[in-house]
Amino acid sequence: MSPPRATFYAHQTLNLHARYGLSDNAKKLLRAHDHWRTGSMEQVQLGRLVRMSPDMRKSITDTITKCAEIMRKKPAEVKNCIDIIQACTEILDAADKPPDLEGFPFLKLPPELRQNVYQWYAAKIIAPTLVAYPAEPNCDCGKWTPPNTSYPPALHRVDMALGRACKQIKNEYLEFLYHKFTLYFDCSCELNKRLRSNAALRSNIRSVKVHWTGPVSDKAFARLAKCQELRHLDIVISKSTTSFETPREREMRRFFHSLKPARLADALGIDELFTIRGLNSVCVSHVNGRQSVKRTDEERANLQGLLKSKLGLLGLD
Ligand SMILES: [Zn+2]
C-alpha cells in the first residue's frame, strides 16, 4: 500500500466535496476509505459498504467522472482530483475483492469462549466415562474390556468431527475431553502406552479408571504419579491383578516357596501407586465380569482403605 494521501478530513477543510458536488454516498465511502487507510477498518468492511446497494457503487463511478471533468477544466485541481480518483479505485478494488471464504474466525475468539464452545459441543456426550480405542489390542495381560454394565450406556462413541478441524482445535478439544471426563483403560499396558506417547494426556488427565493388570503396572502408575492434574483414581481389581508381583515378592517366593496366592498388597505396581499425590478421591472397584474372575469384597475394601491411607485421603470423605 502506498503512503496515505491527503485524507478525507483534509479535503473537507478545503470544502472540496461541496465544491466538486460529491454525493452523500460518495462522502460516506471516502470517509470509510480514510478509516481503512489509517487501520481502523478492515478492507472487507469497506468492500461490504460498497456492495450494500448499486447506488453506492454508482456514487464512486460518478465521482471519478466528476473529477476527470474538473481536471480538464481546472488544472490547479489536478492533485486533489488524482487523490480522490485513487481513493475511488481503491474503494472499487475492495468491493471487487472475492469474499472471504475462510468462515468464522473461531481461533480469534478468547480461549475462555472457545472452552464454552467445546463444553456445548460435548454436552451430547452422556457417558461419564470414555473408553479409549485400544492402543494395545493384542496384549495378553488378563484385561477385561467392558468398564461397566450397570450404568447405561456402557460404551459411548464420542463425536470427534471438531477434532478434525485443524491441529490447534483438535488439541484444545482433546485437552478439554481429558480434563472433563473419566477415562477408562483396559489394562495397565494401555495406560502406560497412552501416557508415554501423549503429552496432552499427561498434562490434562484428571480422572482415571484402570484395570490393574499387566506386566508394566509399575511403569504405568509411576507415569500416573507425574500427572499434575490427576484428582480422581478408580482402581479396578480382578484375579489377574496378582498375576505379576513386585520384584521383592518374586524374590521371596524363590526362597520361601509359598503356595499361597499372592496378596493384592504384593501385586506389581503397588509401590508406585503409593507415590501418587494430589488426589481428591480414590476408590477400588471389582472388574466387570464373571464372578470367578473377581476378587472378594473384603480384598476390595482392604485395598481401598490402604490406598486412602497411603495417599493421604483419610478424613476427606
Ligand atoms: Zn494389557
Boltz pocket constraint, residues with backbone or C-beta under 6 A from the ligand:
constraints:
  - pocket:
      binder: B
      contacts: [[A, 136], [A, 139], [A, 140], [A, 141], [A, 142], [A, 143], [A, 186], [A, 187], [A, 188], [A, 189], [A, 190], [A, 213], [A, 214]]
      max_distance: 6.0
